[in-house]
Amino acid sequence: MSDMNFEGFGELFPEINELNAPFWDGLAQSEVRLQKCGKCGVHQYPAESFCYECGAQEMSWVPVVGEGTVYSFTVVHQQYHKAFKAFMPYTVAIVQMDEGPRMLSAMLGLNKPMAIGDRVQPCIRKVSEDRSFLTYVPKDK
Amino acid sequence: MMKNLKQRYCIVGVGNTAYGRTPGQSQAALNVAAIRGALADAGLTTADLDGVLTKAPTSTFPKLWAPTIAEALRVHPNIVGTLDQAGATNIGLIQYAISCIELGQGEVVAIAYGDNPRTGTRATYARARGGDGAVAGLFGAPSSYALVAQRRMHEYGTTKEQLAHVAMTHRHHASMNPNAVFQTPITYEEYMASRWVAEPFGLLDCCPVSDGGAAYIVTTEARAKELTKAPIYIRGIGQSHPSWEFFRRPDMAASGAAVSGRLCFESAGMSTADVDFCEIYDCFTIVPIITLEEYGFVPRGKGGVFYEEGNARLDGRLPCNTSGGLLSETGMPGTQLVCEAVRQLRGECGARQVKHPEVGLVSQQGGILTTHATMLLSLEGGR
């Protein structure tokens, strides 16, 4: 695992702006963060200025554990971008986070296939000094 | 007659271009050829057109596209517009056409789609999903539909073997369609040997990227009766749109077909028992299975078995995708399915003709099960 190289993922990042920067800055500091509504208390992702659930504009960022279960997954065999070349075929999972939101995530370097319902935990991958991205790996037993 | 309307509406002409690769044909050219073909089929000319409605070409999504096509036809219509419901647009536009005619804004409306992603740019078909999709490795429609399929198979026990029968059935029908992109029948072994794209999908689970155009003409029953060919009656339309980014929807693997179908059958005063054949938006093999289940033709979890047992074949209980569908005729987003349903009801389909059909269902959906529309067509106008 330690020999994995993620430099090529740099160009796959979304545009980082005022709204989503806390998420990406959090990952750069090895922390998974979600927005939390000050009124109704739900966690949400992706970031917005308002709460999708109740509409309140009282969103703040909080660190979360970010563990979850695999809601669905696919093993991708077609290489759409060169960053994934070293990982072919790779798994893309939809993770139902314990905190509520569903996250889309690459699962790289798996030793065995995933199954729906498997427990997973965040694994933050470093691209550069100031940029990291969120992937998931099977939960440590 | 559709519930709450003051008169009946018909499709009186259908037209299409060659499918697959059409080098030298612009997006406008494919729309124009399809519309002129549909007008000729109806015994009408551009001078009869009161409206031009389009789905924007998926590959480039130009602005003000219907006015561009109106210019390319040299008409100044009362009604123009481009609706953004992805693959469900082609029925949504019929609903819009009917409401315009019902309001007295015109009488004859052309609805068209044409695009050249195969010879032009197909980049949109490999783009990342949403803002964070790229870094998660989610590119292209196959991977997204694969996530849906995996979940649906988990929930209801649908198998890869059953997906094979969707691909084989639609290809069997395409083998009788001289305009289909893929006409060579496929065996189960060939299906299982096709290369993986995104599990559970191999290449033969995915529709091809195709150039082409298709169009149809909608008008009133009164006008339709003045024309040469038998009018095909629009008996019911329903829409329902699950919306949202697909992976965040609570019930991700459900389509809008359950509600859009119910609304459509209600507006027609019909039930699934009245339907003689279906033309279903089959961008990937899992979709017709989900659709038949959500409509209630079969219980949930039984759509795959329905295909496996041959019920969806031309000689089966409910022939589906008689032209080969998106999987084998052309991967275009749905307009062509309406053309096929009209031709089947008219009895124009030669070797792939369903025996004396009276009612046909068209199912369209777009995005990743994001939108859905259903339409019932029939040879008779009903009460």
Interface residues (C-beta under 8 A of the other chain):
Chain A: F9 L12 F13 P14 E15 N20 P46 Y71 S72 F73 T74 V75 V76 H77 Q78 Y80 H81 F84 P89 Y90 V92 I94 P101 R102 L104 S105 A106 I116 F133
Chain B: A126 A128 R129 G130 G131 D132 G133 A134 V135 A136 G137 L138 F139 G140 P142 S143 A146 L147 V148 Q150 R151 H154 R195 W196 V197 A198 E199 P200 F247 R248 M252 A253
